[in-house]
Amino acid sequence: MRRFFSRPGIFNSDMALLKNTQIRETEQLEFRVEAFNIFNHAQFNNPSGDINNTGTGGLGYVTSSSRRRIMQIALKFC
């Protein structure tokens, strides 16, 4: 059976900032900040394809979304 519902579009922007600091000739320290979905745009999952469910969340309803903005910080010694 062919699906006739399509998923809402995805708009996802990621960003990373880093700073390398030289400690000695062969050693350096890297400070990194990363953000995924930086603008916190809603990313909705697929609509329901259940034709037997006629209540709320039935056929054609989008009832969930994917993750929100995620940020992480890292420090690496090389």
mmCIF file of the N, C-alpha and C atoms, coordinates in Angstrom:
data_MODEL
# 
_entry.id   MODEL 
# 
loop_
_atom_site.group_PDB 
_atom_site.id 
_atom_site.type_symbol 
_atom_site.label_atom_id 
_atom_site.label_alt_id 
_atom_site.label_comp_id 
_atom_site.label_asym_id 
_atom_site.label_entity_id 
_atom_site.label_seq_id 
_atom_site.pdbx_PDB_ins_code 
_atom_site.Cartn_x 
_atom_site.Cartn_y 
_atom_site.Cartn_z 
_atom_site.occupancy 
_atom_site.B_iso_or_equiv 
_atom_site.pdbx_formal_charge 
_atom_site.auth_seq_id 
_atom_site.auth_comp_id 
_atom_site.auth_asym_id 
_atom_site.auth_atom_id 
_atom_site.pdbx_PDB_model_num 
ATOM 1   N N  . MET A 1 1  ? 0.843   -1.179 0.000  1.00 0.00 ? 1  MET A N  1 
ATOM 2   C CA . MET A 1 1  ? 0.000   0.000  0.000  1.00 0.00 ? 1  MET A CA 1 
ATOM 3   C C  . MET A 1 1  ? 0.890   1.244  0.000  1.00 0.00 ? 1  MET A C  1 
ATOM 4   N N  . ARG A 1 2  ? 0.578   2.168  -0.836 1.00 0.00 ? 2  ARG A N  1 
ATOM 5   C CA . ARG A 1 2  ? 1.364   3.387  -0.942 1.00 0.00 ? 2  ARG A CA 1 
ATOM 6   C C  . ARG A 1 2  ? 0.923   4.402  0.106  1.00 0.00 ? 2  ARG A C  1 
ATOM 7   N N  . ARG A 1 3  ? 1.894   5.057  0.723  1.00 0.00 ? 3  ARG A N  1 
ATOM 8   C CA . ARG A 1 3  ? 1.581   6.086  1.718  1.00 0.00 ? 3  ARG A CA 1 
ATOM 9   C C  . ARG A 1 3  ? 1.262   7.395  1.012  1.00 0.00 ? 3  ARG A C  1 
ATOM 10  N N  . PHE A 1 4  ? 0.196   8.032  1.443  1.00 0.00 ? 4  PHE A N  1 
ATOM 11  C CA . PHE A 1 4  ? -0.180  9.288  0.810  1.00 0.00 ? 4  PHE A CA 1 
ATOM 12  C C  . PHE A 1 4  ? -0.009  10.479 1.742  1.00 0.00 ? 4  PHE A C  1 
ATOM 13  N N  . PHE A 1 5  ? 0.528   10.259 2.932  1.00 0.00 ? 5  PHE A N  1 
ATOM 14  C CA . PHE A 1 5  ? 0.852   11.354 3.841  1.00 0.00 ? 5  PHE A CA 1 
ATOM 15  C C  . PHE A 1 5  ? 2.349   11.623 3.746  1.00 0.00 ? 5  PHE A C  1 
ATOM 16  N N  . SER A 1 6  ? 2.713   12.871 3.783  1.00 0.00 ? 6  SER A N  1 
ATOM 17  C CA . SER A 1 6  ? 4.136   13.194 3.756  1.00 0.00 ? 6  SER A CA 1 
ATOM 18  C C  . SER A 1 6  ? 4.529   13.885 5.059  1.00 0.00 ? 6  SER A C  1 
ATOM 19  N N  . ARG A 1 7  ? 5.760   13.752 5.381  1.00 0.00 ? 7  ARG A N  1 
ATOM 20  C CA . ARG A 1 7  ? 6.305   14.340 6.605  1.00 0.00 ? 7  ARG A CA 1 
ATOM 21  C C  . ARG A 1 7  ? 6.504   15.840 6.412  1.00 0.00 ? 7  ARG A C  1 
ATOM 22  N N  . PRO A 1 8  ? 6.294   16.627 7.471  1.00 0.00 ? 8  PRO A N  1 
ATOM 23  C CA . PRO A 1 8  ? 6.616   18.048 7.377  1.00 0.00 ? 8  PRO A CA 1 
ATOM 24  C C  . PRO A 1 8  ? 8.111   18.232 7.098  1.00 0.00 ? 8  PRO A C  1 
ATOM 25  N N  . GLY A 1 9  ? 8.481   19.323 6.458  1.00 0.00 ? 9  GLY A N  1 
ATOM 26  C CA . GLY A 1 9  ? 9.880   19.566 6.113  1.00 0.00 ? 9  GLY A CA 1 
ATOM 27  C C  . GLY A 1 9  ? 10.781  19.672 7.327  1.00 0.00 ? 9  GLY A C  1 
ATOM 28  N N  . ILE A 1 10 ? 12.056  19.450 7.124  1.00 0.00 ? 10 ILE A N  1 
ATOM 29  C CA . ILE A 1 10 ? 13.038  19.506 8.203  1.00 0.00 ? 10 ILE A CA 1 
ATOM 30  C C  . ILE A 1 10 ? 13.905  20.739 8.004  1.00 0.00 ? 10 ILE A C  1 
ATOM 31  N N  . PHE A 1 11 ? 14.026  21.532 9.050  1.00 0.00 ? 11 PHE A N  1 
ATOM 32  C CA . PHE A 1 11 ? 14.906  22.698 9.061  1.00 0.00 ? 11 PHE A CA 1 
ATOM 33  C C  . PHE A 1 11 ? 15.801  22.553 10.267 1.00 0.00 ? 11 PHE A C  1 
ATOM 34  N N  . ASN A 1 12 ? 17.057  22.218 10.041 1.00 0.00 ? 12 ASN A N  1 
ATOM 35  C CA . ASN A 1 12 ? 17.964  21.937 11.134 1.00 0.00 ? 12 ASN A CA 1 
ATOM 36  C C  . ASN A 1 12 ? 19.276  22.674 10.892 1.00 0.00 ? 12 ASN A C  1 
ATOM 37  N N  . SER A 1 13 ? 19.698  23.497 11.848 1.00 0.00 ? 13 SER A N  1 
ATOM 38  C CA . SER A 1 13 ? 20.956  24.233 11.742 1.00 0.00 ? 13 SER A CA 1 
ATOM 39  C C  . SER A 1 13 ? 21.846  23.871 12.929 1.00 0.00 ? 13 SER A C  1 
ATOM 40  N N  . ASP A 1 14 ? 23.060  23.445 12.630 1.00 0.00 ? 14 ASP A N  1 
ATOM 41  C CA . ASP A 1 14 ? 24.031  23.092 13.657 1.00 0.00 ? 14 ASP A CA 1 
ATOM 42  C C  . ASP A 1 14 ? 25.183  24.098 13.620 1.00 0.00 ? 14 ASP A C  1 
ATOM 43  N N  . MET A 1 15 ? 25.870  24.244 14.756 1.00 0.00 ? 15 MET A N  1 
ATOM 44  C CA . MET A 1 15 ? 26.985  25.178 14.818 1.00 0.00 ? 15 MET A CA 1 
ATOM 45  C C  . MET A 1 15 ? 28.030  24.660 15.797 1.00 0.00 ? 15 MET A C  1 
ATOM 46  N N  . ALA A 1 16 ? 29.294  24.906 15.479 1.00 0.00 ? 16 ALA A N  1 
ATOM 47  C CA . ALA A 1 16 ? 30.395  24.529 16.366 1.00 0.00 ? 16 ALA A CA 1 
ATOM 48  C C  . ALA A 1 16 ? 31.413  25.659 16.391 1.00 0.00 ? 16 ALA A C  1 
ATOM 49  N N  . LEU A 1 17 ? 31.899  25.975 17.583 1.00 0.00 ? 17 LEU A N  1 
ATOM 50  C CA . LEU A 1 17 ? 32.956  26.956 17.765 1.00 0.00 ? 17 LEU A CA 1 
ATOM 51  C C  . LEU A 1 17 ? 34.094  26.276 18.505 1.00 0.00 ? 17 LEU A C  1 
ATOM 52  N N  . LEU A 1 18 ? 35.333  26.529 18.079 1.00 0.00 ? 18 LEU A N  1 
ATOM 53  C CA . LEU A 1 18 ? 36.451  25.920 18.782 1.00 0.00 ? 18 LEU A CA 1 
ATOM 54  C C  . LEU A 1 18 ? 37.621  26.879 18.870 1.00 0.00 ? 18 LEU A C  1 
ATOM 55  N N  . LYS A 1 19 ? 38.442  26.653 19.889 1.00 0.00 ? 19 LYS A N  1 
ATOM 56  C CA . LYS A 1 19 ? 39.634  27.459 20.130 1.00 0.00 ? 19 LYS A CA 1 
ATOM 57  C C  . LYS A 1 19 ? 40.767  26.519 20.492 1.00 0.00 ? 19 LYS A C  1 
ATOM 58  N N  . ASN A 1 20 ? 41.845  26.559 19.712 1.00 0.00 ? 20 ASN A N  1 
ATOM 59  C CA . ASN A 1 20 ? 43.043  25.778 20.003 1.00 0.00 ? 20 ASN A CA 1 
ATOM 60  C C  . ASN A 1 20 ? 44.061  26.664 20.705 1.00 0.00 ? 20 ASN A C  1 
ATOM 61  N N  . THR A 1 21 ? 44.617  26.162 21.805 1.00 0.00 ? 21 THR A N  1 
ATOM 62  C CA . THR A 1 21 ? 45.637  26.886 22.551 1.00 0.00 ? 21 THR A CA 1 
ATOM 63  C C  . THR A 1 21 ? 46.879  26.009 22.635 1.00 0.00 ? 21 THR A C  1 
ATOM 64  N N  . GLN A 1 22 ? 47.998  26.542 22.132 1.00 0.00 ? 22 GLN A N  1 
ATOM 65  C CA . GLN A 1 22 ? 49.253  25.814 22.159 1.00 0.00 ? 22 GLN A CA 1 
ATOM 66  C C  . GLN A 1 22 ? 49.854  25.915 23.558 1.00 0.00 ? 22 GLN A C  1 
ATOM 67  N N  . ILE A 1 23 ? 50.136  24.768 24.194 1.00 0.00 ? 23 ILE A N  1 
ATOM 68  C CA . ILE A 1 23 ? 50.721  24.755 25.533 1.00 0.00 ? 23 ILE A CA 1 
ATOM 69  C C  . ILE A 1 23 ? 52.244  24.606 25.418 1.00 0.00 ? 23 ILE A C  1 
ATOM 70  N N  . ARG A 1 24 ? 52.677  23.558 24.763 1.00 0.00 ? 24 ARG A N  1 
ATOM 71  C CA . ARG A 1 24 ? 54.094  23.331 24.451 1.00 0.00 ? 24 ARG A CA 1 
ATOM 72  C C  . ARG A 1 24 ? 54.173  23.033 22.963 1.00 0.00 ? 24 ARG A C  1 
ATOM 73  N N  . GLU A 1 25 ? 55.368  22.755 22.508 1.00 0.00 ? 25 GLU A N  1 
ATOM 74  C CA . GLU A 1 25 ? 55.552  22.524 21.073 1.00 0.00 ? 25 GLU A CA 1 
ATOM 75  C C  . GLU A 1 25 ? 54.722  21.341 20.563 1.00 0.00 ? 25 GLU A C  1 
ATOM 76  N N  . THR A 1 26 ? 54.574  20.312 21.374 1.00 0.00 ? 26 THR A N  1 
ATOM 77  C CA . THR A 1 26 ? 53.845  19.115 20.935 1.00 0.00 ? 26 THR A CA 1 
ATOM 78  C C  . THR A 1 26 ? 52.505  18.929 21.643 1.00 0.00 ? 26 THR A C  1 
ATOM 79  N N  . GLU A 1 27 ? 52.131  19.868 22.487 1.00 0.00 ? 27 GLU A N  1 
ATOM 80  C CA . GLU A 1 27 ? 50.888  19.733 23.241 1.00 0.00 ? 27 GLU A CA 1 
ATOM 81  C C  . GLU A 1 27 ? 49.979  20.935 22.990 1.00 0.00 ? 27 GLU A C  1 
ATOM 82  N N  . GLN A 1 28 ? 48.716  20.641 22.861 1.00 0.00 ? 28 GLN A N  1 
ATOM 83  C CA . GLN A 1 28 ? 47.741  21.725 22.703 1.00 0.00 ? 28 GLN A CA 1 
ATOM 84  C C  . GLN A 1 28 ? 46.433  21.358 23.394 1.00 0.00 ? 28 GLN A C  1 
ATOM 85  N N  . LEU A 1 29 ? 45.657  22.382 23.681 1.00 0.00 ? 29 LEU A N  1 
ATOM 86  C CA . LEU A 1 29 ? 44.368  22.229 24.349 1.00 0.00 ? 29 LEU A CA 1 
ATOM 87  C C  . LEU A 1 29 ? 43.295  22.763 23.411 1.00 0.00 ? 29 LEU A C  1 
ATOM 88  N N  . GLU A 1 30 ? 42.258  21.959 23.191 1.00 0.00 ? 30 GLU A N  1 
ATOM 89  C CA . GLU A 1 30 ? 41.163  22.376 22.309 1.00 0.00 ? 30 GLU A CA 1 
ATOM 90  C C  . GLU A 1 30 ? 39.890  22.549 23.140 1.00 0.00 ? 30 GLU A C  1 
ATOM 91  N N  . PHE A 1 31 ? 39.295  23.724 23.062 1.00 0.00 ? 31 PHE A N  1 
ATOM 92  C CA . PHE A 1 31 ? 38.019  24.012 23.717 1.00 0.00 ? 31 PHE A CA 1 
ATOM 93  C C  . PHE A 1 31 ? 36.972  24.097 22.627 1.00 0.00 ? 31 PHE A C  1 
ATOM 94  N N  . ARG A 1 32 ? 35.880  23.345 22.763 1.00 0.00 ? 32 ARG A N  1 
ATOM 95  C CA . ARG A 1 32 ? 34.873  23.249 21.704 1.00 0.00 ? 32 ARG A CA 1 
ATOM 96  C C  . ARG A 1 32 ? 33.474  23.365 22.293 1.00 0.00 ? 32 ARG A C  1 
ATOM 97  N N  . VAL A 1 33 ? 32.621  24.162 21.636 1.00 0.00 ? 33 VAL A N  1 
ATOM 98  C CA . VAL A 1 33 ? 31.212  24.299 21.984 1.00 0.00 ? 33 VAL A CA 1 
ATOM 99  C C  . VAL A 1 33 ? 30.405  23.952 20.741 1.00 0.00 ? 33 VAL A C  1 
ATOM 100 N N  . GLU A 1 34 ? 29.462  23.018 20.878 1.00 0.00 ? 34 GLU A N  1 
ATOM 101 C CA . GLU A 1 34 ? 28.640  22.595 19.748 1.00 0.00 ? 34 GLU A CA 1 
ATOM 102 C C  . GLU A 1 34 ? 27.166  22.743 20.103 1.00 0.00 ? 34 GLU A C  1 
ATOM 103 N N  . ALA A 1 35 ? 26.380  23.150 19.123 1.00 0.00 ? 35 ALA A N  1 
ATOM 104 C CA . ALA A 1 35 ? 24.934  23.277 19.301 1.00 0.00 ? 35 ALA A CA 1 
ATOM 105 C C  . ALA A 1 35 ? 24.246  22.635 18.105 1.00 0.00 ? 35 ALA A C  1 
ATOM 106 N N  . PHE A 1 36 ? 23.297  21.774 18.383 1.00 0.00 ? 36 PHE A N  1 
ATOM 107 C CA . PHE A 1 36 ? 22.519  21.101 17.342 1.00 0.00 ? 36 PHE A CA 1 
ATOM 108 C C  . PHE A 1 36 ? 21.097  21.644 17.391 1.00 0.00 ? 36 PHE A C  1 
ATOM 109 N N  . ASN A 1 37 ? 20.530  21.956 16.244 1.00 0.00 ? 37 ASN A N  1 
ATOM 110 C CA . ASN A 1 37 ? 19.227  22.625 16.126 1.00 0.00 ? 37 ASN A CA 1 
ATOM 111 C C  . ASN A 1 37 ? 19.293  23.966 16.876 1.00 0.00 ? 37 ASN A C  1 
ATOM 112 N N  . ILE A 1 38 ? 20.271  24.770 16.515 1.00 0.00 ? 38 ILE A N  1 
ATOM 113 C CA . ILE A 1 38 ? 20.599  26.009 17.235 1.00 0.00 ? 38 ILE A CA 1 
ATOM 114 C C  . ILE A 1 38 ? 19.428  26.979 17.338 1.00 0.00 ? 38 ILE A C  1 
ATOM 115 N N  . PHE A 1 39 ? 18.556  27.032 16.345 1.00 0.00 ? 39 PHE A N  1 
ATOM 116 C CA . PHE A 1 39 ? 17.425  27.958 16.376 1.00 0.00 ? 39 PHE A CA 1 
ATOM 117 C C  . PHE A 1 39 ? 16.192  27.363 17.049 1.00 0.00 ? 39 PHE A C  1 
ATOM 118 N N  . ASN A 1 40 ? 16.308  26.126 17.545 1.00 0.00 ? 40 ASN A N  1 
ATOM 119 C CA . ASN A 1 40 ? 15.246  25.434 18.270 1.00 0.00 ? 40 ASN A CA 1 
ATOM 120 C C  . ASN A 1 40 ? 13.946  25.373 17.455 1.00 0.00 ? 40 ASN A C  1 
ATOM 121 N N  . HIS A 1 41 ? 14.094  25.115 16.168 1.00 0.00 ? 41 HIS A N  1 
ATOM 122 C CA . HIS A 1 41 ? 12.948  24.998 15.265 1.00 0.00 ? 41 HIS A CA 1 
ATOM 123 C C  . HIS A 1 41 ? 12.262  23.648 15.494 1.00 0.00 ? 41 HIS A C  1 
ATOM 124 N N  . ALA A 1 42 ? 10.953  23.641 15.572 1.00 0.00 ? 42 ALA A N  1 
ATOM 125 C CA . ALA A 1 42 ? 10.212  22.401 15.817 1.00 0.00 ? 42 ALA A CA 1 
ATOM 126 C C  . ALA A 1 42 ? 10.388  21.435 14.644 1.00 0.00 ? 42 ALA A C  1 
ATOM 127 N N  . GLN A 1 43 ? 10.717  20.186 14.954 1.00 0.00 ? 43 GLN A N  1 
ATOM 128 C CA . GLN A 1 43 ? 10.888  19.133 13.957 1.00 0.00 ? 43 GLN A CA 1 
ATOM 129 C C  . GLN A 1 43 ? 9.824   18.069 14.223 1.00 0.00 ? 43 GLN A C  1 
ATOM 130 N N  . PHE A 1 44 ? 8.732   18.124 13.496 1.00 0.00 ? 44 PHE A N  1 
ATOM 131 C CA . PHE A 1 44 ? 7.625   17.214 13.741 1.00 0.00 ? 44 PHE A CA 1 
ATOM 132 C C  . PHE A 1 44 ? 7.845   15.862 13.070 1.00 0.00 ? 44 PHE A C  1 
ATOM 133 N N  . ASN A 1 45 ? 7.386   14.797 13.723 1.00 0.00 ? 45 ASN A N  1 
ATOM 134 C CA . ASN A 1 45 ? 7.490   13.451 13.174 1.00 0.00 ? 45 ASN A CA 1 
ATOM 135 C C  . ASN A 1 45 ? 6.362   13.213 12.170 1.00 0.00 ? 45 ASN A C  1 
ATOM 136 N N  . ASN A 1 46 ? 6.342   12.022 11.605 1.00 0.00 ? 46 ASN A N  1 
ATOM 137 C CA . ASN A 1 46 ? 5.351   11.682 10.582 1.00 0.00 ? 46 ASN A CA 1 
ATOM 138 C C  . ASN A 1 46 ? 3.931   11.688 11.138 1.00 0.00 ? 46 ASN A C  1 
ATOM 139 N N  . PRO A 1 47 ? 2.953   12.050 10.305 1.00 0.00 ? 47 PRO A N  1 
ATOM 140 C CA . PRO A 1 47 ? 1.554   11.950 10.739 1.00 0.00 ? 47 PRO A CA 1 
ATOM 141 C C  . PRO A 1 47 ? 1.137   10.484 10.877 1.00 0.00 ? 47 PRO A C  1 
ATOM 142 N N  . SER A 1 48 ? 0.132   10.258 11.688 1.00 0.00 ? 48 SER A N  1 
ATOM 143 C CA . SER A 1 48 ? -0.365  8.906  11.909 1.00 0.00 ? 48 SER A CA 1 
ATOM 144 C C  . SER A 1 48 ? -1.028  8.368  10.633 1.00 0.00 ? 48 SER A C  1 
ATOM 145 N N  . GLY A 1 49 ? -0.805  7.102  10.373 1.00 0.00 ? 49 GLY A N  1 
ATOM 146 C CA . GLY A 1 49 ? -1.415  6.461  9.213  1.00 0.00 ? 49 GLY A CA 1 
ATOM 147 C C  . GLY A 1 49 ? -2.427  5.404  9.618  1.00 0.00 ? 49 GLY A C  1 
ATOM 148 N N  . ASP A 1 50 ? -2.867  5.440  10.872 1.00 0.00 ? 50 ASP A N  1 
ATOM 149 C CA . ASP A 1 50 ? -3.793  4.443  11.401 1.00 0.00 ? 50 ASP A CA 1 
ATOM 150 C C  . ASP A 1 50 ? -5.233  4.805  11.021 1.00 0.00 ? 50 ASP A C  1 
ATOM 151 N N  . ILE A 1 51 ? -5.807  4.100  10.070 1.00 0.00 ? 51 ILE A N  1 
ATOM 152 C CA . ILE A 1 51 ? -7.167  4.424  9.611  1.00 0.00 ? 51 ILE A CA 1 
ATOM 153 C C  . ILE A 1 51 ? -8.239  3.906  10.570 1.00 0.00 ? 51 ILE A C  1 
ATOM 154 N N  . ASN A 1 52 ? -7.861  3.048  11.516 1.00 0.00 ? 52 ASN A N  1 
ATOM 155 C CA . ASN A 1 52 ? -8.832  2.505  12.471 1.00 0.00 ? 52 ASN A CA 1 
ATOM 156 C C  . ASN A 1 52 ? -9.034  3.411  13.673 1.00 0.00 ? 52 ASN A C  1 
ATOM 157 N N  . ASN A 1 53 ? -8.120  4.338  13.924 1.00 0.00 ? 53 ASN A N  1 
ATOM 158 C CA . ASN A 1 53 ? -8.204  5.240  15.069 1.00 0.00 ? 53 ASN A CA 1 
ATOM 159 C C  . ASN A 1 53 ? -8.928  6.510  14.633 1.00 0.00 ? 53 ASN A C  1 
ATOM 160 N N  . THR A 1 54 ? -10.125 6.726  15.120 1.00 0.00 ? 54 THR A N  1 
ATOM 161 C CA . THR A 1 54 ? -10.903 7.907  14.728 1.00 0.00 ? 54 THR A CA 1 
ATOM 162 C C  . THR A 1 54 ? -10.873 9.000  15.783 1.00 0.00 ? 54 THR A C  1 
ATOM 163 N N  . GLY A 1 55 ? -10.247 8.750  16.925 1.00 0.00 ? 55 GLY A N  1 
ATOM 164 C CA . GLY A 1 55 ? -10.176 9.746  17.995 1.00 0.00 ? 55 GLY A CA 1 
ATOM 165 C C  . GLY A 1 55 ? -9.019  10.709 17.791 1.00 0.00 ? 55 GLY A C  1 
ATOM 166 N N  . THR A 1 56 ? -8.702  11.437 18.849 1.00 0.00 ? 56 THR A N  1 
ATOM 167 C CA . THR A 1 56 ? -7.583  12.365 18.802 1.00 0.00 ? 56 THR A CA 1 
ATOM 168 C C  . THR A 1 56 ? -6.294  11.603 18.540 1.00 0.00 ? 56 THR A C  1 
ATOM 169 N N  . GLY A 1 57 ? -5.501  12.073 17.621 1.00 0.00 ? 57 GLY A N  1 
ATOM 170 C CA . GLY A 1 57 ? -4.274  11.391 17.251 1.00 0.00 ? 57 GLY A CA 1 
ATOM 171 C C  . GLY A 1 57 ? -4.505  10.334 16.200 1.00 0.00 ? 57 GLY A C  1 
ATOM 172 N N  . GLY A 1 58 ? -5.633  10.375 15.551 1.00 0.00 ? 58 GLY A N  1 
ATOM 173 C CA . GLY A 1 58 ? -5.953  9.394  14.518 1.00 0.00 ? 58 GLY A CA 1 
ATOM 174 C C  . GLY A 1 58 ? -5.308  9.732  13.190 1.00 0.00 ? 58 GLY A C  1 
ATOM 175 N N  . LEU A 1 59 ? -5.946  9.288  12.142 1.00 0.00 ? 59 LEU A N  1 
ATOM 176 C CA . LEU A 1 59 ? -5.430  9.391  10.783 1.00 0.00 ? 59 LEU A CA 1 
ATOM 177 C C  . LEU A 1 59 ? -5.043  10.826 10.425 1.00 0.00 ? 59 LEU A C  1 
ATOM 178 N N  . GLY A 1 60 ? -3.802  11.018 10.042 1.00 0.00 ? 60 GLY A N  1 
ATOM 179 C CA . GLY A 1 60 ? -3.327  12.310 9.567  1.00 0.00 ? 60 GLY A CA 1 
ATOM 180 C C  . GLY A 1 60 ? -2.869  13.277 10.633 1.00 0.00 ? 60 GLY A C  1 
ATOM 181 N N  . TYR A 1 61 ? -2.953  12.916 11.906 1.00 0.00 ? 61 TYR A N  1 
ATOM 182 C CA . TYR A 1 61 ? -2.529  13.814 12.981 1.00 0.00 ? 61 TYR A CA 1 
ATOM 183 C C  . TYR A 1 61 ? -1.051  13.623 13.313 1.00 0.00 ? 61 TYR A C  1 
ATOM 184 N N  . VAL A 1 62 ? -0.357  14.713 13.542 1.00 0.00 ? 62 VAL A N  1 
ATOM 185 C CA . VAL A 1 62 ? 1.025   14.674 14.011 1.00 0.00 ? 62 VAL A CA 1 
ATOM 186 C C  . VAL A 1 62 ? 0.976   14.803 15.534 1.00 0.00 ? 62 VAL A C  1 
ATOM 187 N N  . THR A 1 63 ? 1.436   13.788 16.233 1.00 0.00 ? 63 THR A N  1 
ATOM 188 C CA . THR A 1 63 ? 1.299   13.768 17.693 1.00 0.00 ? 63 THR A CA 1 
ATOM 189 C C  . THR A 1 63 ? 2.630   13.808 18.439 1.00 0.00 ? 63 THR A C  1 
ATOM 190 N N  . SER A 1 64 ? 3.751   13.905 17.721 1.00 0.00 ? 64 SER A N  1 
ATOM 191 C CA . SER A 1 64 ? 5.043   13.934 18.407 1.00 0.00 ? 64 SER A CA 1 
ATOM 192 C C  . SER A 1 64 ? 6.049   14.744 17.599 1.00 0.00 ? 64 SER A C  1 
ATOM 193 N N  . SER A 1 65 ? 7.121   15.081 18.270 1.00 0.00 ? 65 SER A N  1 
ATOM 194 C CA . SER A 1 65 ? 8.190   15.815 17.596 1.00 0.00 ? 65 SER A CA 1 
ATOM 195 C C  . SER A 1 65 ? 9.532   15.215 17.998 1.00 0.00 ? 65 SER A C  1 
ATOM 196 N N  . SER A 1 66 ? 10.562  15.548 17.236 1.00 0.00 ? 66 SER A N  1 
ATOM 197 C CA . SER A 1 66 ? 11.893  15.043 17.572 1.00 0.00 ? 66 SER A CA 1 
ATOM 198 C C  . SER A 1 66 ? 12.566  15.983 18.553 1.00 0.00 ? 66 SER A C  1 
ATOM 199 N N  . ARG A 1 67 ? 13.823  15.717 18.845 1.00 0.00 ? 67 ARG A N  1 
ATOM 200 C CA . ARG A 1 67 ? 14.483  16.424 19.932 1.00 0.00 ? 67 ARG A CA 1 
ATOM 201 C C  . ARG A 1 67 ? 14.621  17.933 19.716 1.00 0.00 ? 67 ARG A C  1 
ATOM 202 N N  . ARG A 1 68 ? 14.757  18.599 20.842 1.00 0.00 ? 68 ARG A N  1 
ATOM 203 C CA . ARG A 1 68 ? 14.919  20.050 20.836 1.00 0.00 ? 68 ARG A CA 1 
ATOM 204 C C  . ARG A 1 68 ? 16.396  20.401 20.716 1.00 0.00 ? 68 ARG A C  1 
ATOM 205 N N  . ARG A 1 69 ? 16.732  21.644 21.014 1.00 0.00 ? 69 ARG A N  1 
ATOM 206 C CA . ARG A 1 69 ? 18.117  22.105 20.938 1.00 0.00 ? 69 ARG A CA 1 
ATOM 207 C C  . ARG A 1 69 ? 18.985  21.312 21.903 1.00 0.00 ? 69 ARG A C  1 
ATOM 208 N N  . ILE A 1 70 ? 20.150  20.909 21.417 1.00 0.00 ? 70 ILE A N  1 
ATOM 209 C CA . ILE A 1 70 ? 21.127  20.192 22.238 1.00 0.00 ? 70 ILE A CA 1 
ATOM 210 C C  . ILE A 1 70 ? 22.438  20.962 22.156 1.00 0.00 ? 70 ILE A C  1 
ATOM 211 N N  . MET A 1 71 ? 23.051  21.207 23.320 1.00 0.00 ? 71 MET A N  1 
ATOM 212 C CA . MET A 1 71 ? 24.344  21.892 23.363 1.00 0.00 ? 71 MET A CA 1 
ATOM 213 C C  . MET A 1 71 ? 25.321  21.049 24.171 1.00 0.00 ? 71 MET A C  1 
ATOM 214 N N  . GLN A 1 72 ? 26.578  21.087 23.757 1.00 0.00 ? 72 GLN A N  1 
ATOM 215 C CA . GLN A 1 72 ? 27.601  20.354 24.491 1.00 0.00 ? 72 GLN A CA 1 
ATOM 216 C C  . GLN A 1 72 ? 28.915  21.128 24.464 1.00 0.00 ? 72 GLN A C  1 
ATOM 217 N N  . ILE A 1 73 ? 29.704  20.916 25.498 1.00 0.00 ? 73 ILE A N  1 
ATOM 218 C CA . ILE A 1 73 ? 31.008  21.567 25.648 1.00 0.00 ? 73 ILE A CA 1 
ATOM 219 C C  . ILE A 1 73 ? 32.044  20.471 25.824 1.00 0.00 ? 73 ILE A C  1 
ATOM 220 N N  . ALA A 1 74 ? 33.194  20.637 25.166 1.00 0.00 ? 74 ALA A N  1 
ATOM 221 C CA . ALA A 1 74 ? 34.253  19.640 25.273 1.00 0.00 ? 74 ALA A CA 1 
ATOM 222 C C  . ALA A 1 74 ? 35.610  20.319 25.437 1.00 0.00 ? 74 ALA A C  1 
ATOM 223 N N  . LEU A 1 75 ? 36.477  19.664 26.160 1.00 0.00 ? 75 LEU A N  1 
ATOM 224 C CA . LEU A 1 75 ? 37.853  20.101 26.358 1.00 0.00 ? 75 LEU A CA 1 
ATOM 225 C C  . LEU A 1 75 ? 38.744  18.916 26.042 1.00 0.00 ? 75 LEU A C  1 
ATOM 226 N N  . LYS A 1 76 ? 39.668  19.100 25.077 1.00 0.00 ? 76 LYS A N  1 
ATOM 227 C CA . LYS A 1 76 ? 40.509  17.980 24.634 1.00 0.00 ? 76 LYS A CA 1 
ATOM 228 C C  . LYS A 1 76 ? 41.983  18.374 24.722 1.00 0.00 ? 76 LYS A C  1 
ATOM 229 N N  . PHE A 1 77 ? 42.756  17.521 25.342 1.00 0.00 ? 77 PHE A N  1 
ATOM 230 C CA . PHE A 1 77 ? 44.206  17.725 25.453 1.00 0.00 ? 77 PHE A CA 1 
ATOM 231 C C  . PHE A 1 77 ? 44.875  16.794 24.469 1.00 0.00 ? 77 PHE A C  1 
ATOM 232 N N  . CYS A 1 78 ? 45.657  17.351 23.552 1.00 0.00 ? 78 CYS A N  1 
ATOM 233 C CA . CYS A 1 78 ? 46.346  16.552 22.522 1.00 0.00 ? 78 CYS A CA 1 
ATOM 234 C C  . CYS A 1 78 ? 47.840  16.641 22.679 1.00 0.00 ? 78 CYS A C  1 
# 
